[in-house]
Amino acid sequence: MIEVPVHDRQGNVVEKIQFDESCLGKFVNWDLLHKAIVMFEANQRLGTHCVKNRRRVVCTTRKPFKQKGTGRARQGFRRRVGSRGGAVAHGPVPHDYTIDMPKKQRRQAIKSALLGKFRDGEVLVVNELAQSAPKTSEIAKTLKSLKVDRGCLVVTKAQDENVWKSIRNIPDADLSPLAEINAYNILKRKHLILTKEVLEAIPSDVK
């Protein structure tokens, strides 16, 4: 069990909560985290890169110059590899880079990422972040009060449109509901900011 301080939006500690980090595992599985990050980045690739081979190059079929008497190497096609506007040899073609991981491994990777953040002291808990209207300045003040001077990921219990519209204008700050977090997003930013209800829901929701 660890004691996690809960802050208000002015950065003051209002209470402390006992959190059982054993629900996230006994150790950080670095191999599984690496596999999860490689999978996430590979799945972002479109794989639409393509070049033209000789069959796809459209141009005249006339010889560039006569066969003999020029002192140059003979050429039969303008679309040959090496000619200006010609074909490309062994170039990239459309390719699917999708990688999959079993659901249990993805879950375990999320647990390892969260456990690493807790052990490194990079988790901050706020009692609430709800706003009646989108206002970036309010979120910016909260982050400044929490002394978050680098990138952060804010995790809420459910999707909050007002908070999302406020955070999206802040550089290096992301927002994600608890149900949509993944290992890559957790490790991408330096700080992890959780609401109080998210901290209380982690043992049951992340399992």
C-alpha positions as a Python dict, from the first residue, in 0.01 Angstrom:
ca = {
    (1, 'M'): (0, 0, 0),
    (2, 'I'): (120, 350, -82),
    (3, 'E'): (-18, 684, 31),
    (4, 'V'): (-114, 906, -261),
    (5, 'P'): (-181, 1277, -196),
    (6, 'V'): (-486, 1432, -363),
    (7, 'H'): (-454, 1794, -477),
    (8, 'D'): (-710, 2059, -551),
    (9, 'R'): (-689, 2282, -857),
    (10, 'Q'): (-472, 2531, -667),
    (11, 'G'): (-209, 2264, -599),
    (12, 'N'): (-288, 2219, -229),
    (13, 'V'): (-304, 1870, -77),
    (14, 'V'): (-660, 1819, 49),
    (15, 'E'): (-641, 1451, 148),
    (16, 'K'): (-440, 1132, 114),
    (17, 'I'): (-564, 801, -27),
    (18, 'Q'): (-427, 454, 34),
    (19, 'F'): (-359, 283, -299),
    (20, 'D'): (-264, -83, -337),
    (21, 'E'): (-11, -86, -620),
    (22, 'S'): (4, -467, -610),
    (23, 'C'): (-307, -462, -834),
    (24, 'L'): (-72, -345, -1112),
    (25, 'G'): (170, -636, -1071),
    (26, 'K'): (491, -707, -884),
    (27, 'F'): (738, -562, -1136),
    (28, 'V'): (755, -356, -1455),
    (29, 'N'): (766, -587, -1756),
    (30, 'W'): (1001, -394, -1986),
    (31, 'D'): (994, -654, -2264),
    (32, 'L'): (616, -639, -2280),
    (33, 'L'): (622, -258, -2278),
    (34, 'H'): (864, -257, -2569),
    (35, 'K'): (640, -496, -2761),
    (36, 'A'): (334, -278, -2693),
    (37, 'I'): (508, 40, -2810),
    (38, 'V'): (635, -125, -3128),
    (39, 'M'): (283, -252, -3198),
    (40, 'F'): (126, 92, -3145),
    (41, 'E'): (377, 276, -3365),
    (42, 'A'): (357, 11, -3639),
    (43, 'N'): (-22, 34, -3644),
    (44, 'Q'): (1, 410, -3707),
    (45, 'R'): (179, 353, -4038),
    (46, 'L'): (-42, 384, -4346),
    (47, 'G'): (181, 174, -4567),
    (48, 'T'): (68, 360, -4882),
    (49, 'H'): (421, 425, -5014),
    (50, 'C'): (459, 314, -5376),
    (51, 'V'): (688, 372, -5674),
    (52, 'K'): (648, 295, -6043),
    (53, 'N'): (816, 1, -6207),
    (54, 'R'): (868, -28, -6585),
    (55, 'R'): (519, -157, -6635),
    (56, 'R'): (360, 147, -6469),
    (57, 'V'): (567, 422, -6631),
    (58, 'V'): (374, 582, -6917),
    (59, 'C'): (586, 736, -7191),
    (60, 'T'): (680, 691, -7555),
    (61, 'T'): (811, 354, -7674),
    (62, 'R'): (1047, 519, -7923),
    (63, 'K'): (1417, 462, -7872),
    (64, 'P'): (1593, 762, -7712),
    (65, 'F'): (1858, 765, -7990),
    (66, 'K'): (1975, 539, -8268),
    (67, 'Q'): (2141, 210, -8186),
    (68, 'K'): (2487, 278, -8333),
    (69, 'G'): (2718, 564, -8412),
    (70, 'T'): (2662, 783, -8108),
    (71, 'G'): (2940, 644, -7889),
    (72, 'R'): (2692, 593, -7611),
    (73, 'A'): (2558, 274, -7456),
    (74, 'R'): (2255, 148, -7641),
    (75, 'Q'): (1911, 215, -7498),
    (76, 'G'): (1584, 59, -7594),
    (77, 'F'): (1337, 237, -7362),
    (78, 'R'): (1303, 580, -7208),
    (79, 'R'): (1126, 424, -6910),
    (80, 'R'): (1422, 210, -6808),
    (81, 'V'): (1560, 220, -6456),
    (82, 'G'): (1803, 510, -6421),
    (83, 'S'): (1649, 735, -6685),
    (84, 'R'): (1501, 1067, -6586),
    (85, 'G'): (1131, 1005, -6531),
    (86, 'G'): (1192, 634, -6566),
    (87, 'A'): (1118, 339, -6344),
    (88, 'V'): (1255, 256, -5998),
    (89, 'A'): (1406, -82, -5924),
    (90, 'H'): (1308, -269, -5608),
    (91, 'G'): (1123, 30, -5464),
    (92, 'P'): (864, 24, -5184),
    (93, 'V'): (516, -105, -5254),
    (94, 'P'): (194, -78, -5046),
    (95, 'H'): (239, -284, -4732),
    (96, 'D'): (32, -357, -4422),
    (97, 'Y'): (238, -297, -4107),
    (98, 'T'): (-35, -402, -3863),
    (99, 'I'): (86, -594, -3557),
    (100, 'D'): (-146, -756, -3305),
    (101, 'M'): (-107, -849, -2940),
    (102, 'P'): (-326, -1071, -2724),
    (103, 'K'): (-568, -875, -2508),
    (104, 'K'): (-412, -1006, -2187),
    (105, 'Q'): (-69, -882, -2294),
    (106, 'R'): (-207, -537, -2379),
    (107, 'R'): (-370, -520, -2035),
    (108, 'Q'): (-49, -627, -1865),
    (109, 'A'): (146, -364, -2059),
    (110, 'I'): (-92, -94, -1932),
    (111, 'K'): (-42, -219, -1576),
    (112, 'S'): (336, -213, -1615),
    (113, 'A'): (326, 142, -1756),
    (114, 'L'): (111, 262, -1466),
    (115, 'L'): (328, 82, -1211),
    (116, 'G'): (641, 245, -1354),
    (117, 'K'): (481, 590, -1328),
    (118, 'F'): (383, 532, -964),
    (119, 'R'): (729, 407, -870),
    (120, 'D'): (899, 698, -1046),
    (121, 'G'): (680, 950, -863),
    (122, 'E'): (535, 1089, -1185),
    (123, 'V'): (166, 1047, -1091),
    (124, 'L'): (-40, 1343, -968),
    (125, 'V'): (-396, 1309, -843),
    (126, 'V'): (-652, 1592, -862),
    (127, 'N'): (-984, 1581, -682),
    (128, 'E'): (-1176, 1705, -988),
    (129, 'L'): (-1127, 1869, -1329),
    (130, 'A'): (-1485, 1920, -1446),
    (131, 'Q'): (-1566, 2256, -1604),
    (132, 'S'): (-1897, 2417, -1695),
    (133, 'A'): (-1750, 2546, -2023),
    (134, 'P'): (-1430, 2500, -2226),
    (135, 'K'): (-1160, 2731, -2092),
    (136, 'T'): (-793, 2662, -2162),
    (137, 'S'): (-668, 2919, -1912),
    (138, 'E'): (-827, 2731, -1619),
    (139, 'I'): (-658, 2403, -1712),
    (140, 'A'): (-330, 2587, -1771),
    (141, 'K'): (-349, 2740, -1422),
    (142, 'T'): (-416, 2397, -1272),
    (143, 'L'): (-113, 2246, -1447),
    (144, 'K'): (102, 2537, -1331),
    (145, 'S'): (-20, 2493, -973),
    (146, 'L'): (72, 2125, -990),
    (147, 'K'): (419, 2226, -1118),
    (148, 'V'): (377, 2033, -1440),
    (149, 'D'): (639, 2199, -1660),
    (150, 'R'): (672, 1915, -1912),
    (151, 'G'): (429, 1700, -2109),
    (152, 'C'): (140, 1531, -1932),
    (153, 'L'): (-143, 1286, -1990),
    (154, 'V'): (-467, 1368, -1809),
    (155, 'V'): (-691, 1069, -1743),
    (156, 'T'): (-1058, 1112, -1656),
    (157, 'K'): (-1320, 852, -1566),
    (158, 'A'): (-1535, 931, -1871),
    (159, 'Q'): (-1508, 1146, -2182),
    (160, 'D'): (-1547, 1513, -2087),
    (161, 'E'): (-1588, 1741, -2387),
    (162, 'N'): (-1530, 2064, -2195),
    (163, 'V'): (-1203, 1939, -2046),
    (164, 'W'): (-1094, 1798, -2381),
    (165, 'K'): (-1158, 2127, -2563),
    (166, 'S'): (-959, 2307, -2292),
    (167, 'I'): (-658, 2074, -2297),
    (168, 'R'): (-623, 2033, -2674),
    (169, 'N'): (-478, 2386, -2707),
    (170, 'I'): (-199, 2319, -2455),
    (171, 'P'): (125, 2190, -2613),
    (172, 'D'): (240, 1843, -2503),
    (173, 'A'): (-80, 1780, -2305),
    (174, 'D'): (-317, 1493, -2385),
    (175, 'L'): (-650, 1377, -2246),
    (176, 'S'): (-785, 1025, -2237),
    (177, 'P'): (-1072, 850, -2059),
    (178, 'L'): (-970, 557, -1842),
    (179, 'A'): (-1125, 302, -2078),
    (180, 'E'): (-909, 419, -2372),
    (181, 'I'): (-562, 445, -2218),
    (182, 'N'): (-277, 238, -2356),
    (183, 'A'): (87, 182, -2266),
    (184, 'Y'): (217, 411, -2543),
    (185, 'N'): (12, 714, -2434),
    (186, 'I'): (107, 664, -2069),
    (187, 'L'): (480, 652, -2143),
    (188, 'K'): (474, 924, -2409),
    (189, 'R'): (437, 1206, -2154),
    (190, 'K'): (643, 1278, -1844),
    (191, 'H'): (359, 1328, -1597),
    (192, 'L'): (40, 1128, -1546),
    (193, 'I'): (-247, 1328, -1397),
    (194, 'L'): (-540, 1128, -1261),
    (195, 'T'): (-867, 1240, -1111),
    (196, 'K'): (-960, 1099, -772),
    (197, 'E'): (-1233, 877, -916),
    (198, 'V'): (-988, 734, -1171),
    (199, 'L'): (-744, 637, -895),
    (200, 'E'): (-1026, 465, -708),
    (201, 'A'): (-1141, 285, -1025),
    (202, 'I'): (-800, 152, -1135),
    (203, 'P'): (-808, -169, -925),
    (204, 'S'): (-1142, -274, -1078),
    (205, 'D'): (-1122, -127, -1431),
    (206, 'V'): (-757, -213, -1512),
    (207, 'K'): (-747, -586, -1452),
}
